[in-house]
Amino acid sequence: MAGDAMGDDMADDAPHVTRNDSENRYELWLDDTVVGHADFTGTESGTAFMHTVVDDAYEGRGFGSVLAKAALDDTIERDEIIVPYCPFIQAYLKRHHEYDAHVAWPTPKHEKK
C-alpha cells in the first residue's frame, strides 16, 4: 500500500522506509526528508529493482543498506521474486545470502546498459 511505513518501531530521528506505489519506489526518510530511494518496476517474475540512490550528503552512513533491506524484505513479504538490475541491490544481495531463495538474477542479455 502506498505510504506504508516500514520500521515503525524506530525512533523519530532514525531512518525509515516507505513504499511509494505512485512513484514506483521505496523511499528512505530521515525526519521529514526523503534522502534516498530504490526505484522498482513490476515484472512477470516479480519486482525488478532498477536504480538505488542516497543523497550525497547522507552517503557513508549505512542508509543505502537500510533502504535495501527494507525494500527486499517488503518484496518477500509480498510473495514476489526479487529481480536485481540495480548494481547496488546486486552487491547487497551478494553479501546477504538469506535472500538467495527469493532472487531471479537477470541474464547478461537482459541487463540494462
C-alpha positions in Angstrom: 0.0 0.0 0.0 1.4 3.4 -0.9 2.9 5.3 2.0 3.2 2.2 4.3 5.9 2.8 6.8 8.4 0.0 7.4 10.2 0.0 10.7 7.5 1.9 12.7 9.3 0.9 15.9 12.3 3.2 15.1 12.9 6.5 16.8 11.7 9.6 15.0 15.2 10.6 14.1 16.1 7.2 12.8 15.8 6.5 9.0 12.7 4.7 7.9 11.5 3.4 4.6 8.1 3.6 2.9 6.8 2.1 -0.3 5.5 4.8 -2.7 3.5 2.9 -5.3 2.6 6.1 -7.3 6.3 6.7 -7.9 7.3 3.0 -8.1 9.9 3.4 -5.5 10.8 2.7 -1.9 11.8 5.9 -0.1 14.3 6.4 2.7 13.2 9.1 5.1 15.2 10.9 7.7 12.9 13.1 9.8 10.6 14.7 7.2 13.1 14.5 4.3 13.5 11.8 1.6 17.2 11.1 1.5 17.2 8.2 -0.9 15.1 5.9 -3.0 15.1 2.5 -4.7 13.2 2.5 -8.0 11.4 -0.6 -9.0 9.0 -1.9 -11.6 6.7 -4.9 -11.6 7.6 -7.8 -14.0 6.2 -11.2 -14.7 8.9 -12.6 -12.5 8.3 -10.2 -9.6 9.8 -6.9 -8.5 12.7 -5.6 -10.6 15.0 -3.1 -8.8 16.3 -0.7 -11.4 18.2 2.1 -9.5 19.0 3.0 -6.0 20.4 6.3 -4.8 21.1 8.0 -1.5 21.7 11.8 -1.5 25.4 12.7 -1.4 25.0 14.5 2.0 23.9 11.2 3.5 26.3 8.7 1.9 28.7 6.6 4.0 26.2 6.3 6.9 24.7 2.9 6.1 21.4 4.4 4.8 21.7 2.5 1.5 21.8 -0.8 3.4 18.8 0.3 5.5 16.9 1.1 2.2 17.9 -2.1 0.5 17.0 -4.4 3.5 13.6 -2.8 3.9 12.8 -2.9 0.2 13.9 -6.5 -0.2 12.1 -7.6 3.0 8.9 -6.0 1.8 9.2 -7.7 -1.6 9.5 -11.1 0.1 6.5 -10.3 2.4 4.5 -9.6 -0.8 5.5 -13.1 -2.0 7.3 -11.6 -5.0 10.6 -12.6 -6.6 13.5 -10.0 -6.5 15.0 -9.2 -9.9 18.1 -7.1 -9.3 19.1 -4.9 -12.2 20.5 -2.2 -9.9 24.2 -2.6 -9.2 23.7 -1.5 -5.5 21.0 -4.1 -4.9 23.0 -6.7 -6.7 26.0 -6.0 -4.4 23.8 -6.1 -1.3 22.3 -9.4 -2.3 25.8 -10.9 -2.9 26.6 -10.1 0.7 23.3 -11.2 2.2 22.6 -14.8 1.2 19.5 -15.0 3.3 17.7 -13.6 0.2 19.1 -16.3 -2.2 15.9 -18.3 -2.5 13.9 -15.2 -3.5 16.2 -13.8 -6.2 16.0 -14.3 -10.0 19.3 -12.9 -11.3 18.9 -11.2 -14.7 20.9 -12.9 -17.5 23.5 -10.8 -19.3 21.2 -10.2 -22.3 18.6 -8.7 -20.0 20.8 -6.4 -18.0 20.4 -2.7 -18.7 23.4 -0.9 -20.2 
